[in-house]
Amino acid sequence: MEEVKLLGFWVSPFSIRVEMALKLKGIDYEYIEAQLPIKKCPNIVKYNPIYKKVPVFLHNGKPIPESLVILEYIDENWKDGTSLLPKDPYQRAMARFWAKFMDEKCLPEVVKLCYDSNYEVKVKAMGELQELLKLLENELIKDNNNIFFGGENKVGYMEIVSILITYWLGVMQEVLEVDILNKKEFPNICGWADKVISCSFMKENLPPREKLLAIYKEYAQPLVLPNNELSQ
């Protein structure tokens, strides 16, 4: 019997990515909710001492951190059932590229926008994020390689990875009362997001929006003008 465990946190889109992959593959697993604060959680310190973050995937006692790494491991190790990544080598490469784009380019700006207390930093991050989203918008326009929805209108690697943009970003926008991702400027991303979120599988496995709103309202730093600008 294989032992599969996931150390996660329900608010984390990165933990949810792994849960979705496991469910798509039909893999039985034990979910362990990390204790707060995450960086001091004994299990996280033990199994991910370098980054001290969720998720951590445990396969027969061997830990694997980082959601994108975990998704590829799951796809390679459990070949039966739904394939997460496209089978075509070029499509696989492009899927990896855009996944890294979201995590390495978009995520840092989302974090600054949500949690930085400096007004100027937040405004700059909002502008940077919109420029990055324009690149993704253009890619969706010319998606001849069928990276998104795997060319078969089904949930796969990119749909799972993209929840940071297609679901979480909308929650953060509402909390911060900013307009970043809208149908006028980004019709293709918004259309894609609607398709992703409307899938029954996604609906069943995404955290309730109201619960996410409540938690982010508690911890996010609002985008407030400095006092000297408010008085002008």
N, C-alpha and C positions, 0 to 999 in steps of 0.2 A: 504494500500500500504506500502510495506517495503522500507525503505530508506537505500540504500547501497552506501557507498562512500569509496574511496581509496586515501589516501594521499601517494604519491610516488615520485620517482625521476627516470627519464628515464634511467640513467646510472646504477642504482642499480639492480643487479641480484635478490635481495630479493623482490624488488617491482615487477619485471617482473614475479617472481614466483606466486604472488598473482593474477596479471592480467591474467595469463594463467589459473589458477584454476577457476577464475570467468568465463572466456570464455568457458572453457571445460564444466562447469556446466550450461552454458546458462543463467547466472545471469546478469540482467541489473544493471549497477552501474555508478556512477559519479566519474571520475578520476580528482584529484586535484594535480597538480604539485607543489611540495614543493619549496619554495624560498631558494636561497642560501644566506648566509651559513645555512645549514640544522639545525644545533643546535640552531640557533637563529630565525628560521622560526616560526612565531606566532602560526600557526596551530599545528606544531610539539611540541612546548613548551607546548601548551595547552593540547594536547591529549596524548602525550608521554613524560611527564616531567621527568621521571626517566632516560631513555636512550637517549632521544632526537634524535631518528633515524627514518628513513623510513624503511619499510612501517608501516602505521597505518590504520587499517581497522575500519570503522565506520558502525555499524549496528543499525539502528534506534537511532542514536545518541550515542551509547555506543562504546567506543574505545577499540580496541584490537591490541596490538603491537606484533612484532616478527613474521617473515614470517612462520616459522614452526607451531607456535601456530595458526596462522590465517588459514593456509591450513587445519588443522584438524577441526577447527571450521566450516569452509565452508563445509567440507565433511560431518560433523555430522548434520549440520543445514539444508542443502539442500540435501536430500537423493535421490531425483529424478535425473535422467540423469546419466552421467558418474561418477563412483566411483573413487576417487583419490587413496585412500589406498587400498591394497589388502583386500579381504573379509576374507581370512583365518587368524585367530588370530596370528599364528606364523609368517606368512609372514608380517602381519602388524607390529609386534614387530621388525622384522629384518629391515623392511623399515625405521622405526623410528630410529633404531640403526645406520644405515648407513647414514641417513640424519644428525644425530647429529655428526657423525664422520666427515662429510664434513664441518659442520659449526664450530664445537668446536676444531677439530684437524687440518684440512687442512687450513681453512680460516685464522687463526692467522699467519701462515707461508706465505701465499699469501700476506697478508697485509704488513708484514715485508719486503718481497722481493720487493714489488712494491713501498713502500713509505718510508722505513727507509733510512736515508742518510749514515749510517755506512756500509762500504764495508764488513767487517767481519760478521756483523749481517745478511746482505743480502746473503752472501755465505752460512752461516750456515743454514739460512731459506731454501735456495734452496736444500741443502742436506736433511734436515728434511722432506721437502715436497716430495722429491723423495722416501724416505723411506715409507712415508704414502701412496703414490700412489702404491707402491709395495703391500701393504696390500689389497688395493682395487682391484688391478690387480688379485691377487690370489682369491679373493672372486668371481670375474667375471668368473674365470676359473671353479670354482666349484659351480656355481649358480644353484644348484639343487632345491632351494626353489622358483625359479622364481620371485625374488624380482625385477629384472631389466626388464623393459618392461612388468611387471605384468604377465609374462608367456604367454601373448597373443599378443605380438608384437604391443602393442598400448601405446600411451602416458598416463602416470599416475603420481603418486606421485614422484617416484624416478627420472623420466625423467625431471620433473619440478624442483625438488630440485637440480639436478645434473648440471644445466646450469653453476654454478660456475666453475665446472671442465671441462665440455664438450664444453663450449663456451668461457666464460670469460678468463680462463687460457690461451687459445690459443692466445687471443688478447694481454694479458700481456706479454707472451713470445716474441711475435713479437716486442712489444714496447721496452722491456728490452734487446732484442737480446740475449736471453738465450735459451738453449735447455733442457727442463725439461720433457715434455710429448711428447714422440716420438713413432713411430710405432715399432721400433726395440726393445725397452725396455718394452713398454706397449702396445702390439698389441691388447689386449682385451679391454682396456679402450679406445684406439683410434678407434677400430672397433665399440664399443658401442656409442662413441661420434659421429661418422659418421652417424650411424643409427638415433640417436636422432636429430641431426641437419638437416638431410635430410627429416624428416617428414614435410609434408606440413604445419601442424598446427604450428610446431616450427618455420619454416621459416617465416610464416606470423606474428609471435608475438615476435621474437627476434629483438633487435635493429640492424640496419645496422652495419656491421663490421667496415666499413670505419669511421663511426661517432664515434664508441667506440675507435678506434685507435687514432683518432684526439684528443679526450678528455684525454685519458691516456697519450699520448705523452706530453700533456701540464702539467700534474700533477705528473706523476710517476718519481721516482728518478732512473736514469740510473745506471746500475751496472758497475762502473768505478774503475779500480785499483788505489790504492793510488799512489801519485807521486813518492815515493821512490821505488815502485815496477815497475813502468813504465820505470824507468831509468836503471834498471838492465839488 
